[in-house]
Amino acid sequence: MSWGQWANIAVHQRYMQPVKTRRRCWCGCKTRATHTGFANGLAMTAPMCELAARRWVKTGDVPTKRRVG
């Protein structure tokens, strides 16, 4: 870890925490954004649905916005 680096999704453990918000998920599923991704105590993602948050914790990739028919 280099100087001034507080959190890194490649080095630190990723996890999610529930949040209360009225926003909709940005992944395209149109459900309520209920979770935020964290690493080393810092929020690394915008609020998203639980499925997208679990995907981010497992892979470190954020889903691209897509249209769900």
SULBELCOR-V100035 format. One record per pair of residues at least 6 apart in sequence whose ideal C-beta (glycine too) atoms are under 8 Angstrom apart, sorted by the first residue. I is the first residue (numbers start at 1). J is the second residue. If there is no record, write none. Layout:
i=I j=J
i=I j=J
This chain:
i=1 j=8
i=1 j=11
i=6 j=40
i=6 j=42
i=7 j=39
i=7 j=40
i=7 j=41
i=7 j=42
i=7 j=44
i=8 j=39
i=8 j=40
i=9 j=39
i=9 j=44
i=9 j=60
i=10 j=60
i=12 j=39
i=12 j=40
i=13 j=39
i=13 j=40
i=14 j=37
i=14 j=38
i=14 j=39
i=14 j=44
i=14 j=56
i=14 j=57
i=14 j=60
i=15 j=37
i=15 j=38
i=15 j=39
i=15 j=57
i=16 j=35
i=16 j=36
i=16 j=37
i=16 j=38
i=16 j=50
i=16 j=53
i=16 j=54
i=16 j=56
i=16 j=57
i=17 j=35
i=17 j=36
i=17 j=38
i=18 j=34
i=18 j=35
i=19 j=33
i=19 j=34
i=19 j=35
i=19 j=36
i=19 j=47
i=21 j=32
i=21 j=33
i=21 j=34
i=21 j=47
i=22 j=32
i=23 j=32
i=23 j=33
i=23 j=47
i=24 j=30
i=24 j=31
i=24 j=32
i=24 j=33
i=25 j=31
i=25 j=32
i=25 j=33
i=25 j=47
i=25 j=48
i=25 j=49
i=25 j=52
i=26 j=33
i=26 j=46
i=26 j=48
i=26 j=65
i=27 j=48
i=27 j=49
i=27 j=51
i=27 j=52
i=27 j=63
i=27 j=64
i=27 j=65
i=27 j=66
i=28 j=63
i=28 j=65
i=28 j=66
i=28 j=67
i=28 j=68
i=29 j=49
i=29 j=51
i=29 j=52
i=29 j=68
i=30 j=68
i=31 j=49
i=32 j=49
i=33 j=46
i=33 j=47
i=33 j=48
i=33 j=49
i=34 j=47
i=34 j=49
i=34 j=50
i=34 j=53
i=35 j=47
i=35 j=48
i=35 j=49
i=35 j=50
i=35 j=52
i=35 j=53
i=36 j=43
i=36 j=45
i=36 j=46
i=36 j=47
i=36 j=48
i=36 j=53
i=37 j=43
i=37 j=44
i=37 j=45
i=37 j=48
i=37 j=53
i=37 j=56
i=37 j=57
i=38 j=44
i=45 j=53
i=45 j=56
i=45 j=62
i=48 j=56
i=48 j=62
i=52 j=62
i=52 j=63
i=55 j=61
i=55 j=63
i=56 j=62
i=56 j=63
